[in-house]
């Protein structure tokens, strides 16, 4: 029979547990938040229209991050509960369902990016150059949304198991 190792969340002292789990998560979230700021600084060097386009695309990117984070938090809570109850079958199903939800969400945003990005930007401006830059940028962001969905999903899966230091590096 295989030996089951106790998760640190059930054995580590509370103060040390909070520090060991929160610091890597804070750093990870900080890096994620800096993405749009750095993107904007880089794009602003090209033109005002390009910066405006990135700014108009930001709500869709924020929605993407919100859906990924909301799904990830739900996965994290269910998985942590299942692991705490030592219901490993439910934990495996939760992880599988979470990965499936992330994939479906990514496909939804891919379809949105390929079909609706120009319309989304044109609701916010009438400047043709900004609409074209925004369409290109948002299409690329949505087409590659599997990256953000995968990163956040797997980060939350690892956080639920107490491996927060490893998630900081991802």
C-alpha atoms as one frame of an Amber mdcrd trajectory, in Angstrom:
protein
   0.000   0.000   0.000   1.226   3.467  -0.893   2.047   5.812   2.006   0.013
   9.041   2.050   2.040  12.105   3.065   0.229  14.715   5.179  -0.272  18.094
   3.519   1.557  20.979   5.226  -1.763  22.820   5.639  -2.824  20.246   8.194
   0.398  20.123  10.173   2.355  23.414   9.958   1.921  26.118  12.650  -0.573
  28.771  11.501   1.745  31.822  11.460   4.452  30.051   9.498   1.852  28.521
   7.172   0.336  31.925   6.348   3.763  33.422   5.579   4.973  30.460   3.535
   1.812  30.444   1.437   1.020  34.147   1.112   4.381  35.612   0.071   4.754
  33.532  -3.110   1.118  34.265  -4.036   1.613  38.000  -3.511   4.714  38.011
  -5.727   2.930  35.999  -8.403  -0.046  38.377  -8.436   2.277  41.397  -8.527
   4.054  40.078 -11.606   0.701  39.387 -13.247  -0.547  42.910 -12.478   2.606
  44.468 -13.916   1.969  42.836 -17.304  -0.460  45.495 -18.570   1.590  48.370
 -17.171   4.753  47.181 -18.907   2.772  46.454 -22.069   1.407  50.022 -22.041
   4.839  51.577 -21.497   6.283  49.577 -24.380   3.372  50.311 -26.753   3.351
  54.038 -25.905   6.760  54.320 -27.564   5.161  53.534 -30.939   2.234  55.945
 -31.061  -0.695  57.449 -29.201  -3.109  55.442 -31.355  -1.401  52.190 -30.365
  -1.603  53.137 -26.684  -5.282  54.046 -27.063  -5.909  50.684 -28.747  -4.273
  48.792 -25.875  -6.298  50.836 -23.382  -9.553  50.006 -25.184  -8.658  46.318
 -25.193  -7.960  46.321 -21.445 -11.587  45.644 -20.333 -11.677  42.450 -22.404
  -8.308  41.395 -20.988  -9.561  42.178 -17.495 -12.655  40.043 -18.128 -10.398
  37.220 -19.279  -8.331  37.467 -16.104 -11.509  37.714 -14.004 -13.030  34.565
 -15.516  -9.749  32.674 -15.150  -9.236  33.841 -11.568 -12.845  33.184 -10.547
 -12.709  29.682 -11.969  -9.320  29.147 -10.355 -10.536  30.249  -6.933 -13.459
  27.826  -7.185 -11.122  25.011  -8.191  -8.790  25.933  -5.328 -11.589  25.859
  -2.738 -13.059  22.546  -3.914  -9.684  20.895  -4.269  -8.489  22.080  -0.846
 -11.672  20.798   0.750 -11.384  17.434  -0.998  -7.756  17.043  -0.002  -8.563
  18.037   3.584 -11.259  15.352   3.669  -8.783  12.918   2.087 -11.281  12.325
  -0.734  -8.670  11.887  -3.443 -11.140  10.688  -6.088 -13.131  13.915  -5.715
  -9.885  15.921  -5.741  -8.877  14.286  -9.042 -12.322  14.953 -10.561 -12.156
  18.576  -9.365  -8.742  19.072 -10.981  -9.922  17.480 -14.228 -13.103  19.542
 -14.324 -11.129  22.706 -13.590  -8.756  22.051 -16.471 -11.754  21.358 -18.736
 -13.420  24.645 -17.677 -10.203  26.541 -18.377  -9.996  24.993 -21.847 -13.640
  25.832 -22.627 -13.191  29.412 -21.393 -10.098  29.766 -23.547 -12.017  28.596
 -26.615 -14.838  31.064 -25.853 -12.345  33.937 -25.719 -10.628  32.652 -28.868
 -13.948  32.809 -30.724 -14.649  36.260 -29.268 -11.223  37.504 -30.363 -11.545
  36.153 -33.883 -15.095  37.379 -34.467 -15.868  40.305 -32.157 -12.649  42.202
 -31.407 -13.175  44.871 -34.088 -16.756  45.451 -32.949 -15.633  45.638 -29.309
 -13.036  48.333 -30.072 -15.343  50.265 -32.432 -17.907  50.635 -29.621 -15.290
  52.734 -27.824 -13.808  54.847 -30.632 -14.392  55.909 -34.224 -10.721  56.449
 -35.108  -9.865  53.930 -37.870  -6.201  53.532 -36.858  -7.127  52.872 -33.230
  -9.802  50.370 -34.276  -7.311  48.487 -36.469  -4.554  48.459 -33.817  -7.090
  47.424 -31.165  -8.500  44.653 -33.344  -5.034  43.246 -33.966  -3.988  43.467
 -30.327  -7.219  42.044 -28.887  -7.304  39.238 -31.462  -3.796  38.181 -30.457
  -4.603  38.410 -26.722  -7.773  36.348 -27.099  -6.212  33.817 -29.462  -3.468
  33.193 -26.914  -5.792  33.247 -23.899  -5.026  29.584 -23.249  -1.805  30.863
 -21.675  -3.529  32.926 -18.987  -6.196  30.283 -18.380  -3.600  27.529 -18.115
  -1.291  29.541 -15.878  -3.998  30.613 -13.451  -5.660  27.178 -13.362  -2.456
  25.273 -12.684  -1.308  27.925 -10.217  -4.518  27.481  -8.216  -4.256  23.691
  -8.405  -0.788  23.848  -6.901  -1.824  26.434  -4.306  -4.595  24.092  -3.167
  -1.991  21.441  -2.456   0.183  23.895  -0.510   2.912  24.239  -3.166   2.845
  28.022  -3.281   6.589  28.487  -3.788   6.433  26.465  -6.980   3.534  28.580
  -8.285   5.566  31.739  -7.856   8.025  30.483 -10.466   5.293  29.616 -12.968
